[in-house]
Amino acid sequence: MPDDKSRLRWTGAFDAFAGGIGFIFGTPRVWILAAVPAAMMALLTIIFTILAIWGSTSIGRWIFGVDVGTWTGIGKWVVIVLLILVFFLIGIVLALSLAEPLAALALERIAQAQERALTGKAPPASPIIGSIWMNIKTVSFSLTLGGSALIILFAIGLLFPPATIVTVPLKVLVLGWMLAWDFIGYGMGLRGQGLVARLKWVFRNFGAFTLFGLMWAFFVVVPGVVLLVLPMGVAGGTRMVLIDDPRPTDDEDQAAR
């Protein structure tokens, strides 16, 4: 398929989002595979949620103090709640990033199962070391760019609180991009797509990619859902890749590697 063309439209993001959720819940044979990242996510989510609450209340006390009036107290708790939400979302991304390499094999099998369910066949699994190494590279890339952007936005909001009306939505947008980047990785990996090829895919399908990530960014705040975000997101990301079905030339594949 030519690089400048794509079959993926913004409606494909909805199909991938809903289809990924439906595939995990409606396919008993992948439940054991889904339990592996879910167990890791459970532990990491508990840890990061505790840190988010503790950190937010500490920052609230540092900014407003302990003894405050009624209106200042209301403002203090509004800021604390917003910080908890932001830190919780950041913690989710960190939990996903840490759980992914540990559950890479199970997630790749889920991507294979999703592709097989849609097309009747799936590419063979990647070598274990190669799969884990590619996963580490893509996650590191996401954390480096996305993490830097989140730190900058957080600093702006901390130094100039009124700016949170802008920085909070931007944080959600960045988190959405990070989630979508992680979720498409397994479907792309099954096609031998390296880092460069994945970036080309994102730019070619930027609208659908952004919408897909934003839906997951808002979905993770639903209680309990976060435990299955990785398997559902990977299944959905694989569906997105299949809609466009990128297949690079040999030269592009070598360059991406």
Backbone as CSV, one residue per row, in Angstrom:
resi,resn,N_x,N_y,N_z,CA_x,CA_y,CA_z,C_x,C_y,C_z
1,MET,0.837,-1.189,0.000,0.000,0.000,0.000,0.874,1.242,0.000
2,PRO,0.634,2.245,-0.828,1.433,3.450,-0.842,1.395,4.157,0.498
3,ASP,2.500,4.794,0.831,2.626,5.441,2.122,1.649,6.585,2.314
4,ASP,1.281,7.268,1.204,0.460,8.458,1.341,-1.029,8.146,1.327
5,LYS,-1.394,6.885,1.321,-2.796,6.510,1.314,-3.105,5.636,2.522
6,SER,-4.343,5.720,2.968,-4.757,4.934,4.120,-6.232,4.614,4.020
7,ARG,-6.595,3.439,4.454,-8.005,3.063,4.505,-8.626,3.425,5.855
8,LEU,-7.804,3.894,6.765,-8.259,4.184,8.120,-8.825,5.598,8.198
9,ARG,-10.083,5.712,8.647,-10.708,7.008,8.869,-11.024,7.151,10.357
10,TRP,-11.509,8.319,10.745,-11.750,8.535,12.174,-12.786,7.561,12.723
11,THR,-13.715,7.111,11.877,-14.697,6.124,12.345,-14.031,4.802,12.699
12,GLY,-12.871,4.531,12.099,-12.137,3.321,12.427,-11.662,3.304,13.858
13,ALA,-11.469,4.491,14.440,-11.053,4.570,15.845,-12.160,4.046,16.753
14,PHE,-13.411,4.381,16.426,-14.540,3.875,17.217,-14.649,2.359,17.092
15,ASP,-14.501,1.862,15.875,-14.569,0.418,15.650,-13.476,-0.300,16.421
16,ALA,-12.266,0.255,16.400,-11.145,-0.376,17.090,-11.339,-0.341,18.598
17,PHE,-11.837,0.782,19.111,-12.056,0.933,20.548,-13.098,-0.064,21.053
18,ALA,-14.267,-0.052,20.425,-15.343,-0.953,20.847,-15.006,-2.401,20.532
19,GLY,-14.368,-2.626,19.377,-14.031,-3.990,18.988,-12.999,-4.617,19.902
20,GLY,-12.027,-3.827,20.361,-11.021,-4.354,21.276,-11.635,-4.788,22.595
21,ILE,-12.552,-3.969,23.117,-13.235,-4.320,24.362,-14.082,-5.573,24.168
22,GLY,-14.845,-5.588,23.076,-15.712,-6.736,22.811,-14.933,-8.021,22.603
23,PHE,-13.777,-7.926,21.955,-12.993,-9.126,21.696,-12.497,-9.762,22.990
24,ILE,-12.003,-8.950,23.916,-11.491,-9.497,25.173,-12.601,-10.125,25.999
25,PHE,-13.723,-9.428,26.119,-14.813,-9.956,26.942,-15.550,-11.109,26.258
26,GLY,-15.531,-11.139,24.937,-16.295,-12.153,24.223,-15.493,-13.327,23.715
27,THR,-14.212,-13.408,24.086,-13.352,-14.491,23.600,-12.711,-15.211,24.773
28,PRO,-13.353,-16.253,25.292,-12.830,-16.941,26.484,-11.407,-17.470,26.337
29,ARG,-10.999,-17.823,25.107,-9.674,-18.419,24.950,-8.540,-17.432,25.236
30,VAL,-8.832,-16.122,25.262,-7.770,-15.154,25.551,-7.829,-14.658,26.999
31,TRP,-8.762,-15.174,27.789,-8.897,-14.674,29.157,-7.660,-14.954,30.007
32,ILE,-7.072,-16.123,29.828,-5.858,-16.436,30.587,-4.727,-15.494,30.183
33,LEU,-4.607,-15.229,28.889,-3.584,-14.295,28.417,-3.837,-12.893,28.972
34,ALA,-5.107,-12.481,28.987,-5.450,-11.153,29.494,-5.199,-11.030,30.987
35,ALA,-5.245,-12.166,31.700,-5.036,-12.136,33.148,-3.590,-11.792,33.514
36,VAL,-2.647,-12.076,32.614,-1.233,-11.813,32.916,-0.971,-10.310,33.056
37,PRO,-1.243,-9.479,32.030,-1.049,-8.041,32.218,-2.011,-7.450,33.242
38,ALA,-3.211,-8.041,33.392,-4.186,-7.522,34.357,-3.645,-7.643,35.787
39,ALA,-3.005,-8.774,36.093,-2.443,-8.956,37.434,-1.318,-7.962,37.699
40,MET,-0.478,-7.742,36.709,0.614,-6.777,36.867,0.066,-5.364,36.997
41,MET,-0.957,-5.044,36.200,-1.571,-3.734,36.269,-2.236,-3.497,37.618
42,ALA,-2.818,-4.553,38.202,-3.490,-4.411,39.497,-2.504,-3.944,40.563
43,LEU,-1.373,-4.599,40.628,-0.370,-4.243,41.629,0.180,-2.841,41.392
44,LEU,0.552,-2.551,40.155,1.145,-1.251,39.846,0.132,-0.113,40.000
45,THR,-1.126,-0.365,39.654,-2.157,0.665,39.783,-2.398,1.026,41.243
46,ILE,-2.427,0.020,42.109,-2.598,0.285,43.540,-1.462,1.157,44.066
47,ILE,-0.243,0.819,43.680,0.924,1.579,44.144,0.859,3.019,43.656
48,PHE,0.606,3.209,42.354,0.601,4.565,41.798,-0.615,5.375,42.248
49,THR,-1.743,4.724,42.541,-2.906,5.445,43.050,-2.630,5.994,44.447
50,ILE,-2.003,5.178,45.278,-1.630,5.641,46.622,-0.674,6.828,46.523
51,LEU,0.301,6.723,45.637,1.260,7.817,45.460,0.570,9.068,44.919
52,ALA,-0.417,8.888,44.015,-1.139,10.032,43.444,-1.912,10.782,44.527
53,ILE,-2.594,10.053,45.396,-3.366,10.689,46.469,-2.444,11.375,47.472
54,TRP,-1.396,10.684,47.866,-0.452,11.261,48.834,0.240,12.493,48.256
55,GLY,0.706,12.392,47.016,1.401,13.518,46.385,0.491,14.714,46.190
56,SER,-0.752,14.474,45.779,-1.687,15.582,45.530,-2.043,16.313,46.815
57,THR,-2.320,15.570,47.878,-2.649,16.225,49.153,-1.443,16.978,49.709
58,SER,-0.262,16.436,49.514,0.950,17.119,49.986,1.164,18.428,49.236
59,ILE,0.964,18.402,47.918,1.107,19.620,47.114,0.036,20.635,47.496
60,GLY,-1.189,20.166,47.749,-2.268,21.060,48.167,-1.938,21.759,49.473
61,ARG,-1.402,21.017,50.440,-1.012,21.632,51.713,0.129,22.617,51.523
62,TRP,1.061,22.286,50.609,2.206,23.162,50.374,1.776,24.485,49.730
63,ILE,0.808,24.423,48.809,0.356,25.634,48.119,-0.550,26.487,49.009
64,PHE,-1.529,25.848,49.684,-2.548,26.598,50.416,-2.328,26.646,51.920
65,GLY,-1.472,25.771,52.426,-1.306,25.705,53.870,-2.336,24.790,54.500
66,VAL,-2.327,24.714,55.833,-3.231,23.818,56.554,-4.484,24.551,57.025
67,ASP,-4.303,25.692,57.690,-5.433,26.463,58.207,-5.898,27.467,57.157
68,VAL,-7.016,27.163,56.506,-7.531,28.030,55.440,-9.007,28.313,55.678
69,GLY,-9.496,29.383,55.041,-10.904,29.736,55.150,-11.769,28.838,54.271
70,THR,-13.069,29.138,54.287,-14.026,28.293,53.562,-13.760,28.292,52.060
71,TRP,-13.685,29.485,51.449,-13.522,29.556,50.002,-12.141,29.072,49.576
72,THR,-11.139,29.414,50.375,-9.788,28.918,50.070,-9.745,27.402,50.204
73,GLY,-10.473,26.887,51.191,-10.520,25.436,51.375,-11.177,24.733,50.202
74,ILE,-12.243,25.359,49.679,-12.898,24.779,48.496,-11.934,24.763,47.317
75,GLY,-11.244,25.906,47.104,-10.260,25.968,46.025,-9.158,24.952,46.205
76,LYS,-8.752,24.772,47.457,-7.695,23.801,47.759,-8.113,22.395,47.339
77,TRP,-9.342,22.010,47.669,-9.788,20.654,47.341,-10.071,20.478,45.857
78,VAL,-10.469,21.557,45.193,-10.626,21.474,43.729,-9.283,21.187,43.085
79,VAL,-8.239,21.909,43.545,-6.886,21.685,43.017,-6.410,20.276,43.330
80,ILE,-6.678,19.814,44.549,-6.241,18.469,44.943,-6.913,17.403,44.078
81,VAL,-8.217,17.555,43.841,-8.939,16.579,43.015,-8.393,16.565,41.588
82,LEU,-8.137,17.752,41.043,-7.576,17.823,39.694,-6.192,17.178,39.648
83,LEU,-5.391,17.428,40.666,-4.053,16.828,40.720,-4.131,15.312,40.835
84,ILE,-5.079,14.831,41.645,-5.239,13.379,41.783,-5.584,12.761,40.432
85,LEU,-6.495,13.412,39.688,-6.875,12.898,38.376,-5.674,12.867,37.439
86,VAL,-4.908,13.970,37.417,-3.745,14.040,36.538,-2.707,13.007,36.933
87,PHE,-2.395,12.931,38.229,-1.394,11.968,38.689,-1.858,10.531,38.493
88,PHE,-3.166,10.319,38.636,-3.702,8.970,38.405,-3.497,8.559,36.957
89,LEU,-3.794,9.470,36.028,-3.615,9.167,34.606,-2.138,8.950,34.280
90,ILE,-1.269,9.781,34.876,0.167,9.585,34.667,0.596,8.234,35.232
91,GLY,0.055,7.898,36.404,0.377,6.605,37.007,-0.072,5.441,36.149
92,ILE,-1.227,5.603,35.478,-1.711,4.552,34.590,-0.729,4.330,33.448
93,VAL,-0.254,5.434,32.867,0.704,5.307,31.771,1.992,4.646,32.257
94,LEU,2.459,5.033,33.435,3.666,4.413,33.988,3.438,2.928,34.270
95,ALA,2.251,2.609,34.808,1.933,1.206,35.079,1.887,0.404,33.782
96,LEU,1.274,0.993,32.761,1.226,0.330,31.458,2.625,0.123,30.904
97,SER,3.459,1.149,31.036,4.815,1.078,30.495,5.645,0.029,31.211
98,LEU,5.447,-0.106,32.517,6.203,-1.098,33.273,5.648,-2.509,33.070
99,ALA,4.325,-2.599,32.932,3.707,-3.918,32.783,3.913,-4.492,31.381
100,GLU,4.007,-3.617,30.389,4.109,-4.081,29.004,5.286,-5.012,28.737
101,PRO,6.523,-4.612,29.068,7.642,-5.521,28.779,7.512,-6.861,29.510
102,LEU,6.952,-6.823,30.710,6.802,-8.047,31.500,5.728,-8.963,30.929
103,ALA,4.741,-8.355,30.266,3.626,-9.143,29.708,3.658,-9.158,28.187
104,ALA,4.827,-8.864,27.604,4.929,-8.713,26.147,4.475,-9.965,25.401
105,LEU,4.866,-11.132,25.884,4.518,-12.367,25.175,3.006,-12.606,25.186
106,ALA,2.370,-12.392,26.334,0.918,-12.582,26.423,0.190,-11.578,25.532
107,LEU,0.662,-10.330,25.525,0.015,-9.307,24.705,0.186,-9.580,23.218
108,GLU,1.341,-10.105,22.830,1.549,-10.438,21.424,0.620,-11.575,21.002
109,ARG,0.399,-12.533,21.904,-0.533,-13.626,21.596,-1.964,-13.099,21.444
110,ILE,-2.319,-12.081,22.241,-3.635,-11.471,22.109,-3.767,-10.788,20.757
111,ALA,-2.716,-10.077,20.331,-2.730,-9.429,19.017,-2.871,-10.470,17.910
112,GLN,-2.169,-11.601,18.052,-2.295,-12.676,17.070,-3.726,-13.223,17.030
113,ALA,-4.295,-13.439,18.223,-5.651,-13.985,18.298,-6.663,-13.021,17.682
114,GLN,-6.472,-11.706,17.918,-7.379,-10.721,17.323,-7.268,-10.721,15.801
115,GLU,-6.040,-10.774,15.303,-5.860,-10.783,13.846,-6.420,-12.066,13.237
116,ARG,-6.225,-13.173,13.910,-6.742,-14.451,13.403,-8.268,-14.436,13.379
117,ALA,-8.875,-13.815,14.396,-10.335,-13.745,14.444,-10.899,-12.896,13.306
118,LEU,-10.133,-11.895,12.872,-10.609,-10.994,11.829,-10.268,-11.453,10.413
119,THR,-9.137,-12.118,10.270,-8.659,-12.471,8.925,-8.547,-13.971,8.690
120,GLY,-8.630,-14.754,9.750,-8.488,-16.198,9.604,-7.059,-16.682,9.702
121,LYS,-6.107,-15.762,9.793,-4.703,-16.140,9.937,-3.962,-15.014,10.642
122,ALA,-2.762,-15.329,11.106,-1.954,-14.323,11.787,-0.486,-14.613,11.550
123,PRO,0.359,-13.578,11.484,1.794,-13.801,11.314,2.353,-14.578,12.502
124,PRO,3.464,-15.276,12.316,4.078,-16.002,13.433,4.586,-15.036,14.491
125,ALA,4.705,-15.512,15.715,5.197,-14.680,16.806,6.644,-14.275,16.562
126,SER,7.021,-13.112,17.032,8.388,-12.640,16.899,9.286,-13.398,17.883
127,PRO,10.590,-13.454,17.615,11.508,-14.041,18.594,11.371,-13.335,19.938
128,ILE,11.501,-14.069,21.026,11.245,-13.514,22.351,12.109,-12.290,22.630
129,ILE,13.412,-12.433,22.430,14.325,-11.325,22.732,14.016,-10.117,21.846
130,GLY,13.798,-10.362,20.555,13.498,-9.278,19.638,12.209,-8.565,19.996
131,SER,11.186,-9.337,20.399,9.905,-8.752,20.755,10.029,-7.860,21.985
132,ILE,10.727,-8.360,23.007,10.895,-7.588,24.238,11.725,-6.332,23.978
133,TRP,12.802,-6.467,23.159,13.667,-5.330,22.867,12.910,-4.253,22.085
134,MET,12.117,-4.657,21.101,11.336,-3.687,20.333,10.323,-3.007,21.230
135,ASN,9.731,-3.756,22.143,8.760,-3.196,23.064,9.406,-2.164,23.980
136,ILE,10.593,-2.477,24.464,11.309,-1.539,25.334,11.633,-0.252,24.581
137,LYS,12.047,-0.374,23.309,12.382,0.809,22.522,11.160,1.700,22.298
138,THR,10.036,1.099,21.949,8.839,1.903,21.680,8.311,2.549,22.959
139,VAL,8.346,1.804,24.074,7.892,2.365,25.346,8.823,3.490,25.790
140,SER,10.127,3.302,25.626,11.096,4.344,26.005,10.888,5.599,25.181
141,PHE,10.617,5.423,23.898,10.350,6.565,23.015,9.123,7.328,23.500
142,SER,8.074,6.592,23.847,6.839,7.212,24.319,7.057,7.952,25.631
143,LEU,7.749,7.312,26.563,7.978,7.936,27.863,8.882,9.157,27.759
144,THR,9.870,9.097,26.869,10.793,10.227,26.727,10.066,11.469,26.218
145,LEU,9.325,11.324,25.117,8.616,12.470,24.555,7.393,12.854,25.395
146,GLY,6.552,11.869,25.657,5.331,12.148,26.403,5.610,12.562,27.832
147,GLY,6.563,11.883,28.471,6.901,12.224,29.851,7.452,13.635,29.967
148,SER,8.292,14.025,29.024,8.845,15.389,29.036,7.733,16.422,28.884
149,ALA,6.796,16.153,27.967,5.676,17.081,27.758,4.819,17.188,29.016
150,LEU,4.573,16.064,29.682,3.751,16.080,30.899,4.438,16.849,32.025
151,ILE,5.742,16.684,32.150,6.488,17.405,33.187,6.426,18.909,32.946
152,ILE,6.591,19.315,31.692,6.529,20.743,31.349,5.140,21.306,31.649
153,LEU,4.093,20.577,31.242,2.728,21.038,31.491,2.424,21.090,32.977
154,PHE,2.927,20.104,33.712,2.714,20.099,35.161,3.406,21.288,35.814
155,ALA,4.624,21.592,35.383,5.367,22.722,35.938,4.643,24.038,35.658
156,ILE,4.103,24.174,34.441,3.366,25.391,34.091,2.139,25.549,34.992
157,GLY,1.402,24.462,35.168,0.219,24.513,36.016,0.546,24.788,37.470
158,LEU,1.680,24.283,37.932,2.082,24.488,39.320,2.517,25.934,39.562
159,LEU,3.264,26.496,38.604,3.760,27.864,38.755,2.671,28.898,38.485
160,PHE,1.719,28.554,37.624,0.645,29.480,37.269,-0.678,28.701,37.257
161,PRO,-1.299,28.500,38.446,-2.500,27.658,38.566,-3.625,27.954,37.579
162,PRO,-3.917,29.230,37.227,-4.995,29.459,36.254,-4.762,28.770,34.913
163,ALA,-3.486,28.466,34.614,-3.170,27.824,33.338,-3.672,26.386,33.280
164,THR,-4.114,25.839,34.426,-4.594,24.450,34.435,-5.797,24.250,33.517
165,ILE,-6.535,25.340,33.263,-7.678,25.226,32.354,-7.224,24.823,30.952
166,VAL,-5.950,25.090,30.647,-5.367,24.706,29.365,-4.479,23.482,29.507
167,THR,-3.673,23.443,30.573,-2.694,22.363,30.713,-3.343,21.005,30.993
168,VAL,-4.465,20.995,31.722,-5.118,19.704,32.019,-5.616,19.024,30.745
169,PRO,-6.366,19.732,29.869,-6.760,19.078,28.606,-5.561,18.634,27.770
170,LEU,-4.486,19.447,27.786,-3.294,19.062,27.031,-2.655,17.809,27.610
171,LYS,-2.688,17.675,28.925,-2.155,16.464,29.549,-2.944,15.227,29.115
172,VAL,-4.264,15.371,29.078,-5.112,14.255,28.635,-4.785,13.898,27.187
173,LEU,-4.569,14.907,26.355,-4.236,14.671,24.953,-2.903,13.922,24.829
174,VAL,-1.901,14.366,25.584,-0.593,13.702,25.547,-0.710,12.263,26.041
175,LEU,-1.471,12.069,27.116,-1.677,10.717,27.636,-2.373,9.829,26.601
176,GLY,-3.335,10.409,25.883,-4.015,9.661,24.834,-3.047,9.218,23.756
177,TRP,-2.169,10.120,23.335,-1.164,9.758,22.332,-0.255,8.639,22.832
178,MET,0.135,8.721,24.107,1.019,7.695,24.664,0.329,6.338,24.703
179,LEU,-0.946,6.332,25.089,-1.698,5.079,25.135,-1.859,4.480,23.740
180,ALA,-2.258,5.329,22.788,-2.466,4.841,21.422,-1.164,4.298,20.841
181,TRP,-0.055,4.979,21.105,1.254,4.523,20.611,1.587,3.135,21.145
182,ASP,1.328,2.926,22.428,1.596,1.609,23.019,0.688,0.536,22.413
183,PHE,-0.582,0.874,22.198,-1.559,-0.125,21.785,-1.383,-0.576,20.337
184,ILE,-0.922,0.306,19.462,-0.741,-0.115,18.068,0.544,-0.917,17.890
185,GLY,1.407,-0.902,18.890,2.734,-1.504,18.743,2.737,-2.984,18.418
186,TYR,1.786,-3.725,18.993,1.816,-5.180,18.800,1.338,-5.571,17.410
187,GLY,0.294,-4.920,16.929,-0.149,-5.173,15.562,0.923,-4.798,14.557
188,MET,1.613,-3.684,14.803,2.702,-3.278,13.922,3.871,-4.244,14.016
189,GLY,4.137,-4.720,15.234,5.239,-5.656,15.436,5.031,-6.956,14.686
190,LEU,3.796,-7.438,14.611,3.507,-8.660,13.875,3.798,-8.509,12.383
191,ARG,3.815,-7.261,11.912,4.127,-6.992,10.505,5.580,-6.605,10.300
192,GLY,6.394,-6.725,11.358,7.810,-6.401,11.236,8.088,-4.914,11.152
193,GLN,7.143,-4.086,11.602,7.295,-2.638,11.523,8.148,-2.133,12.681
194,GLY,9.218,-1.415,12.366,10.075,-0.835,13.376,9.626,0.559,13.761
195,LEU,10.479,1.276,14.482,10.127,2.580,15.034,9.794,3.604,13.948
196,VAL,10.620,3.690,12.911,10.401,4.670,11.848,9.091,4.391,11.116
197,ALA,8.850,3.132,10.794,7.622,2.764,10.090,6.392,3.078,10.943
198,ARG,6.503,2.897,12.239,5.373,3.190,13.125,5.089,4.685,13.165
199,LEU,6.136,5.492,13.185,5.954,6.943,13.163,5.270,7.390,11.874
200,LYS,5.681,6.795,10.737,5.042,7.123,9.463,3.550,6.769,9.514
201,TRP,3.243,5.638,10.100,1.850,5.207,10.215,1.044,6.197,11.045
202,VAL,1.620,6.643,12.161,0.932,7.595,13.038,0.640,8.903,12.306
203,PHE,1.627,9.448,11.603,1.417,10.707,10.896,0.397,10.554,9.770
204,ARG,0.382,9.382,9.135,-0.567,9.150,8.045,-1.995,9.000,8.569
205,ASN,-2.125,8.517,9.791,-3.441,8.264,10.379,-3.635,9.079,11.665
206,PHE,-3.142,10.309,11.654,-3.054,11.076,12.895,-4.417,11.333,13.541
207,GLY,-5.431,11.626,12.748,-6.748,11.909,13.303,-7.339,10.714,14.037
208,ALA,-7.345,9.569,13.376,-7.889,8.357,13.996,-7.032,7.932,15.183
209,PHE,-5.709,8.080,15.052,-4.777,7.746,16.129,-5.077,8.583,17.375
210,THR,-5.293,9.885,17.192,-5.579,10.781,18.311,-6.908,10.442,18.963
211,LEU,-7.943,10.236,18.160,-9.261,9.916,18.696,-9.226,8.595,19.461
212,PHE,-8.538,7.616,18.918,-8.397,6.313,19.573,-7.756,6.476,20.951
213,GLY,-6.681,7.245,21.024,-6.000,7.453,22.298,-6.841,8.209,23.303
214,LEU,-7.584,9.231,22.843,-8.417,10.014,23.753,-9.530,9.168,24.361
215,MET,-10.101,8.272,23.580,-11.150,7.409,24.119,-10.609,6.539,25.238
216,TRP,-9.401,6.018,25.062,-8.805,5.213,26.120,-8.420,6.060,27.323
217,ALA,-7.946,7.293,27.088,-7.553,8.177,28.187,-8.745,8.467,29.103
218,PHE,-9.934,8.656,28.522,-11.125,8.895,29.335,-11.676,7.590,29.922
219,PHE,-11.463,6.493,29.216,-12.023,5.208,29.641,-11.314,4.661,30.877
220,VAL,-10.020,4.979,31.038,-9.268,4.381,32.139,-9.730,4.877,33.503
221,VAL,-10.484,5.977,33.548,-10.947,6.469,34.845,-12.161,5.684,35.344
222,VAL,-12.741,4.832,34.509,-13.862,3.987,34.942,-13.325,2.950,35.930
223,PRO,-13.897,2.857,37.127,-13.381,1.931,38.142,-13.265,0.503,37.625
224,GLY,-12.106,-0.096,37.850,-11.869,-1.485,37.486,-11.409,-1.712,36.069
225,VAL,-11.729,-0.791,35.167,-11.398,-0.964,33.752,-9.896,-0.993,33.525
226,VAL,-9.181,-0.221,34.339,-7.747,-0.081,34.118,-7.023,-1.424,34.133
227,LEU,-7.562,-2.401,34.847,-6.895,-3.703,34.944,-6.852,-4.414,33.600
228,LEU,-7.831,-4.125,32.739,-7.885,-4.788,31.437,-7.564,-3.845,30.284
229,VAL,-7.037,-2.670,30.609,-6.738,-1.694,29.560,-5.717,-2.231,28.570
230,LEU,-4.656,-2.870,29.065,-3.614,-3.364,28.164,-4.150,-4.375,27.153
231,PRO,-4.775,-5.478,27.594,-5.271,-6.440,26.596,-6.346,-5.861,25.682
232,MET,-7.261,-5.050,26.230,-8.301,-4.453,25.382,-7.694,-3.463,24.402
233,GLY,-6.737,-2.658,24.887,-6.102,-1.679,24.019,-5.283,-2.326,22.922
234,VAL,-4.567,-3.399,23.251,-3.765,-4.100,22.244,-4.671,-4.728,21.188
235,ALA,-5.781,-5.319,21.631,-6.734,-5.884,20.663,-7.292,-4.783,19.773
236,GLY,-7.644,-3.634,20.364,-8.153,-2.522,19.580,-7.108,-1.942,18.645
237,GLY,-5.874,-1.810,19.142,-4.798,-1.305,18.299,-4.527,-2.206,17.113
238,THR,-4.617,-3.508,17.329,-4.429,-4.461,16.237,-5.519,-4.301,15.188
239,ARG,-6.747,-4.055,15.633,-7.843,-3.815,14.697,-7.572,-2.553,13.870
240,MET,-7.043,-1.507,14.509,-6.727,-0.275,13.785,-5.694,-0.533,12.706
241,VAL,-4.656,-1.283,13.054,-3.589,-1.587,12.093,-4.145,-2.397,10.930
242,LEU,-5.053,-3.320,11.223,-5.623,-4.161,10.170,-6.490,-3.356,9.201
243,ILE,-7.152,-2.318,9.701,-7.975,-1.493,8.806,-7.092,-0.839,7.744
244,ASP,-5.948,-0.329,8.173,-5.011,0.285,7.225,-4.117,-0.770,6.576
245,ASP,-3.774,-1.799,7.368,-2.952,-2.922,6.909,-1.662,-2.467,6.219
246,PRO,-0.801,-1.722,6.944,0.443,-1.264,6.317,1.413,-2.405,6.087
247,ARG,1.978,-2.462,4.926,2.984,-3.486,4.614,4.147,-2.798,3.925
248,PRO,5.223,-2.517,4.687,6.328,-1.742,4.121,7.111,-2.520,3.083
249,THR,7.807,-1.785,2.225,8.728,-2.423,1.296,9.936,-2.906,2.068
250,ASP,10.753,-3.735,1.414,11.931,-4.245,2.084,12.868,-3.126,2.524
251,ASP,13.001,-2.087,1.674,13.886,-0.976,2.030,13.384,-0.252,3.262
252,GLU,12.062,-0.020,3.316,11.495,0.675,4.460,11.627,-0.153,5.726
253,ASP,11.436,-1.464,5.564,11.525,-2.341,6.730,12.943,-2.350,7.291
254,GLN,13.927,-2.365,6.410,15.311,-2.351,6.877,15.632,-1.016,7.551
255,ALA,15.126,0.074,6.973,15.385,1.389,7.559,14.736,1.523,8.926
256,ALA,13.520,0.939,9.056,12.810,1.022,10.326,13.518,0.231,11.409
257,ARG,14.167,-0.839,11.007,14.878,-1.642,11.989,16.193,-0.998,12.395
